[in-house]
Amino acid sequence: MAGNRRRAAPLYRVYRDLHRHFGPQHWWPGRTRLEIIVGAILTQNTAWSNVERAIRNLRKARALNLESLHRVPLETLAEWIRPAGYFRVKARRIRSFTTLACEQFGGDLRRLFALETAPLREILLAVNGIGPETADSILLYAAERPVFVVDAYTRRFLLRHRWIGARATYDEMAGLFTAQLSRDVALYNEYHALIVALGKNRCKARPRCEGCPLESLLPARTMRRR
């Protein structure tokens, strides 16, 4: 993946500097495994504040259980999750997951999460609308597996520091972290949350590099251009 002139990413230092700057993030918001799964699906292409509104609707309807989510008419489910945007599409994605859980695993998430990580990931990826980021969010936060979650913020800061090439795949980026870091669920959880904090506060579409906790790690050419 990396060219001969690309620098190695000092990922433990990145974690240390982000943690010192932003402090602990206390992710993932969710009271149950199912709520975390639903949140991972709903957060696609929307802000977490919108997901929270949708989750509150589901709680109010007492629908945050597999049986209710699986049996309720899709139109009703879509209305409950309307605040999360793309609500009809996301309702079908939630239904695809509940169909998997109810019809193949007897409505018991413990049976689903009893699988080894690799086959569990393949099963999740086979669910309509669940891609690598959503699958890995479920694995890390709901199943508590040491799987690193990569998102757009991750790609952005890795590219700007020239630790990946423009064509790096999702799995290549995730592998960069898992190759350097101990396989620790708590570490991966906190690291992903800190990258989100970096992306929202500093490494935006128009970056705010001055004063960023990772400023000293920027390539010299990038520093000269600012």
N, C-alpha and C positions, 0 to 999 in steps of 0.2 A: 504493500500500500504506500509506504513512505519512500520518497526519492532519496538519493544518496545525500543530498544537501539539506534535507529537512531535519530540523532539530528534534531530539527526543522530547516528549512531553513530560515535565516533572510533576506528575499528577498528585503525589503526596504533598508537595509544596503548595500546589494549587488549592488542595483541600484545606490545608492549614491556614493559608492566607484568607481564603473565603470565610472560613469559620471564625477567624479572629475579627474580620470586618463585619460580618452580618450576624454572627451568633447562631445558636441552634434554632432550627426552623420548625421542629415538632410536626413533621408530616407522617402519615397521610391522614387527612381529615376523613373520618368514617367510624361509625359505631360498631359495625359488624362487617364480616367478610363480604356479604352480599352487597351492602351499601358501598363498600370500596369498589367492587366490581361494576356496579351500576354507575358510580361516579367516574370510573375510568372510561366507560363508554360515553357518558354524557359530556365529558370535558373535551372531547374532540372538537376542534374549531370553535371554541368559545371560552370565555373567561370563567374562572372558578366561581365567582360570585353568582353567575347565572346558574351554574350547576347546583349551588347551595339552595337557590330558590326552587329548583325542580325537586331536589331531595326533600325539602320541607313539604312540598305538595304530596309527595309519595308517603311521607310520614303521616301527614294529616289524614290521608285516605287509608292509612293502615295497610299499605300495599308493599312495604319493604320486606316481603317474604317471597320465596320462589313460587308458591302456589298461586298467590294473587297476581304476581307479574306474568305468570304463564297463562292464567285463565281469563284475565280481564280482556274485554275487546280492545283491539289495537287502537281504535279511535279514542277510547277512554285513556289508555296509557299515554298516547301522544299528547292529549290535552294536559295531563298531569305534568309532563316533562317539557311543555311548551317553552318555559323560560330559557331552557338550554339551547334553543335554536335547532334547526334541522330536525324538528321534533318527530315528524313522521318517519324519517330515515332512522333516527336513533331508537324509536319505539320498535321498529323491525329488528334492529340489531340486538336490543335487549331481549326480544322474543326469541331470536336465534340462540342466544346464550341460554335462556331458560329452557328452551327445547332440548338443548344438549344436556343440561343438568338434570332435567326431569325425566327425559326418555331414555337416556343412556346411563344415568347414575342414580336413578330412583329419587331424584329431588334431594339428594344428600351431598352437600359440598365437601363433606369430609371424605367421601369416596372419590370424588374428583381430585381433591388435593392430596390423596394418598399416592397418586402416581408419581413416578420419578420426574425430575424437572424437564428433561428433554422430550419425552412423550407428552407430558402435560402441555408444554409449549406448542407442540405440533397440533394437538387437539384444539387449543385455543385459537391458533392461527387459521384453523379450518372453519371457524365460526364466521359467518358473513359479517363483514364490517369490523372485525378485530384484526388489526395489523400488528407489526412488531412492537411499537411503542405501547399500545393498549395491552397486548398480551404480557409484555414484560412488567408493566405497572401492576397487573393482576398478580403475576408471579412474585414480584418483590413485596408489594404491600398487603395483599390478601393471603397469598400462600407462604409468605416469608421465606422466599428462596433467594440466594445470592446471585441475582440477575441484575445487571446494570441497565437502567432505563435511559435511552437516548431520545432527545427531543430537538426541536429547531434551535433552542438556545444553546444546546450542546454543540451542534454543528457550527453555529455562528462563532462561538468563542474559540473553538478548535481551529477553524479556518483562519480567523484573524491572527492567531498566534502561529500559524503555519505548522501545526502539528498533524494536519491531515491534508490530503489533496482535495480538489473540488469534486472529484468523482467518488470519494469515499462512500461506501455503503453503510447502512445502519449497523450491520453485524461487525464491520471493520471498526467503526467508531466504538461500539460496545466492547469489542475485544481489546482496544487500546487501554480501557480502564481495567478490565478483568485481568489483563496480563501484568499490570503494574501493582494492583491493589490486592490486599488479602480478601478472600471471599467471605465477606462479612455483611450480613443483612443490614445491620444498623448503620454501618459506614456507607453502603450504597444508598440507603434511604436518605441519610443526611446530605450526602454529596449531591444527589440529584436535586434536592430541595435548594441547596446553595447555588447550584447552577441556574435554577429558575430565578432566584433572587438576583444573581448577577445579570441575567438577561433582562429582567424588568427594570433594574435600577441603573445599570452601567452599560452593558454590552447590547445596546438597543440597535435598531436599524441604523440610526445615527449615533455612533458610540460616544460615550462620555469617558474618555480614557484618562484624562487628568484626575488624579486622586483615586483611580480604580485600584483595588487591592492586587490586581494582576498587572498593573502598568509596567512594572520592572521586568516582566517576562515577555513583553512585546518585542517583535523583531526590530532591529535598529532602523531599517528602512521605514517601517510603520511609524516609529517615533519621529523620524525626520519630517514625515509628511504632515504631522499634526500642526 
